[in-house]
């Protein structure tokens, strides 16, 4: 599986290719799915470009994307979108249109409560376990661990020379991960080395303008679709050569 992460917390300063409106998100998702993405992760935005978990904005993004693609679509519940855990839970309880899944960063305050609210609503939980945090240790003892849809093993090391080692250490920390599927991905300079490692290990991965703005050769990416096409070559090619 290659998931496309359309935008993340990036904004207009990162380039016109980053989709910020529901219509732009839908168009970018359509192109990415046509290029081979089988799942979509998106950050709904306020009109000024800030990430949001507002019921109205989540619904607008989901409706626009689902009108164009037939693959699962998920959203963020990152603490930066709503810093107060109780308010974040209330926002989720107020969602009028439900995503297929939502990511929960396990090192963030309120992660258990946010994940429980999603499970209660029938939304799949992607357990975000970041390198360099206590997320893996907290997830290991979580009673919600066996209930999550998948684990997002996120390598936050941006250095191409060390990201793969960081990824292997993170996977070791995760251990059996409650028996849940693992999606391994990196960011910035570590995005492509980690994606190739995921291919060699036979793990799902993701790519998109949230994680990297450049292609494997360092050239600027012009779209999420271009990143997905490159990822399928890198991910599949490395798996075949393992």
C-alpha positions in Angstrom: 0.0 0.0 0.0 1.2 3.5 -0.8 -0.8 6.2 0.9 -0.6 9.8 -0.4 -0.3 12.5 2.3 -1.6 15.5 0.4 -0.5 18.6 2.4 0.2 18.1 6.1 0.8 21.3 8.0 2.4 23.0 5.0 1.0 26.2 3.7 1.2 28.7 0.8 4.8 29.5 1.6 5.8 25.9 0.6 4.6 26.4 -3.0 1.5 26.6 -5.1 1.5 22.8 -5.6 0.4 22.2 -1.9 -3.4 21.8 -1.9 -5.0 24.0 0.7 -8.7 24.3 -0.3 -11.2 21.3 -0.5 -11.3 21.7 -4.3 -7.5 21.7 -4.6 -7.3 18.7 -2.2 -9.8 16.8 -4.3 -8.0 17.5 -7.6 -4.6 16.5 -6.1 -6.1 13.3 -4.6 -7.6 12.4 -8.0 -4.3 12.8 -9.7 -2.4 10.8 -7.0 -4.9 7.9 -7.1 -4.6 7.8 -10.8 -0.8 7.6 -10.3 -1.3 4.6 -8.0 -2.1 5.8 -4.5 -4.5 3.5 -2.7 -5.3 5.6 0.3 -5.4 9.3 1.1 -4.3 11.3 4.2 -5.3 15.0 4.3 -5.2 17.9 6.7 -8.4 20.0 6.4 -7.6 23.7 6.5 -9.1 27.0 7.6 -9.4 29.7 5.0 -6.1 31.1 6.3 -4.4 27.8 5.8 -4.2 26.4 9.4 -4.9 22.8 10.1 -8.3 22.1 11.7 -10.5 19.4 13.1 -13.6 21.5 12.8 -16.6 19.5 11.8 -17.5 21.9 9.1 -14.0 21.9 7.6 -13.5 18.2 7.9 -16.8 17.6 6.1 -15.9 20.0 3.3 -12.6 18.3 2.7 -14.0 14.8 2.8 -17.0 15.5 0.7 -14.8 17.1 -2.0 -12.3 14.3 -2.1 -14.9 11.5 -2.0 -16.7 13.0 -4.9 -13.6 12.4 -7.0 -12.0 9.2 -5.6 -13.2 5.8 -4.3 -10.3 5.0 -2.0 -10.2 5.4 1.8 -9.7 8.9 3.1 -8.3 9.9 6.5 -7.6 13.1 8.3 -5.2 14.3 11.0 -6.1 14.8 14.7 -2.7 16.4 15.5 -2.5 18.5 18.6 -1.5 21.5 16.7 -4.9 21.6 15.0 -6.6 21.8 18.4 -4.2 22.0 21.4 -6.8 21.3 24.1 -7.4 17.5 24.3 -10.9 17.8 25.6 -11.8 20.3 22.9 -10.3 17.9 20.3 -12.5 15.1 21.5 -15.6 17.3 21.4 -14.7 18.3 17.8 -14.5 14.6 16.8 -17.8 13.8 18.5 -19.3 16.6 16.5 -18.1 15.4 13.1 -21.0 15.2 10.7 -19.1 13.4 8.0 -16.7 10.7 9.2 -13.4 9.8 7.6 -12.5 6.2 7.0 -9.5 6.7 9.4 -7.7 9.4 11.4 -4.2 9.6 12.7 -3.5 9.9 16.4 0.0 10.8 17.5 0.5 8.6 20.6 3.1 10.9 22.2 0.7 13.8 22.4 -1.4 14.7 25.4 -4.9 13.2 25.2 -4.0 10.6 22.6 -5.8 7.8 24.4 -9.0 9.9 24.7 -8.9 11.0 21.1 -8.3 7.4 19.9 -11.2 6.2 22.1 -13.5 8.8 20.7 -12.6 7.7 17.1 -13.2 4.1 17.9 -16.5 4.9 19.5 -17.6 6.6 16.3 -16.4 3.7 14.1 -13.5 5.6 12.6 -10.3 3.6 12.0 -7.3 4.8 14.1 -3.9 5.2 12.6 -1.5 5.2 15.6 1.2 7.7 14.9 4.4 6.5 16.6 7.2 9.1 16.1 10.9 8.4 16.5 12.5 10.4 19.2 9.3 10.3 21.4 7.9 8.0 24.1 5.1 7.1 21.7 6.2 3.4 21.2 6.4 2.8 25.0 3.0 4.4 25.5 1.5 2.4 22.7 3.0 -0.9 24.0 0.8 -0.7 27.1 -2.3 0.9 25.6 -5.5 -1.1 25.9 -6.5 0.4 22.6 -3.5 -1.0 20.7 -5.2 -4.1 19.4 -8.1 -2.0 18.1 -6.2 0.4 15.9 -6.4 0.1 12.1 -2.6 0.4 11.6 0.5 1.8 13.1 2.1 4.8 11.4 5.8 4.5 12.2 7.0 8.0 11.5 10.8 8.6 11.2 11.4 12.3 12.2 15.1 12.1 11.5 15.5 14.3 8.4 19.1 13.2 7.6 19.5 10.9 4.6 22.5 9.2 6.1 20.9 8.2 9.4 17.2 8.0 8.8 17.3 4.3 7.9 19.1 3.5 11.1 16.5 5.5 13.0 13.7 3.7 11.2 15.1 0.3 12.2 15.4 1.4 15.8 11.8 2.6 15.8 10.6 -0.7 14.4 12.5 -2.5 17.1 10.9 -0.3 19.7 7.5 -1.1 18.3 8.1 -4.8 18.5 4.9 -6.8 17.6 2.9 -3.5 17.6 -0.1 -5.4 19.0 -0.2 -7.4 15.8 -1.4 -4.4 13.8 -0.1 -3.6 10.3 2.7 -1.1 10.1 3.1 1.8 7.6 6.7 3.1 7.7 7.5 6.5 6.4 10.0 9.4 6.8 10.1 13.1 6.2 12.2 15.7 4.4 15.7 14.3 3.7 14.8 11.0 5.3 11.6 10.4 3.3 13.1 8.5 0.3 15.6 6.3 2.3 12.9 5.3 4.7 10.4 4.6 1.8 13.0 2.4 0.2 13.5 0.5 3.5 9.8 0.0 3.7 9.9 -1.6 0.3 12.7 -4.0 1.3 10.9 -5.0 4.4 7.5 -5.4 2.6 5.8 -2.7 4.6 3.2 -0.2 3.5 4.4 3.3 3.1 3.3 6.8 2.3 4.5 9.8 0.3 3.3 13.2 -0.6 3.9 16.9 -0.1 3.4 16.6 3.6 6.5 14.4 3.9 8.8 15.8 1.1 8.9 18.5 -1.5 11.5 16.8 -3.7 11.9 13.7 -5.9 14.4 11.0 -5.2 17.0 12.9 -7.4 16.5 16.0 -5.4 14.5 17.9 -8.0 11.5 19.8 -6.8 8.2 17.9 -7.0 5.4 19.5 -9.0 2.6 17.5 -7.6 1.5 14.7 -5.2 1.0 12.5 -8.3 4.6 12.9 -9.3 5.7 11.8 -5.9 3.4 8.8 -5.9 4.7 7.7 -9.3 8.3 7.9 -8.1 7.4 6.2 -4.8 5.9 3.2 -6.6 9.2 2.7 -8.5 11.4 3.2 -5.4 9.2 1.1 -3.1 8.4 -1.7 -5.5 11.8 -1.8 -7.0 13.5 -2.2 -3.7 11.1 -4.9 -2.6 11.8 -6.9 -5.8 15.6 -6.6 -5.2 15.5 -7.8 -1.6 
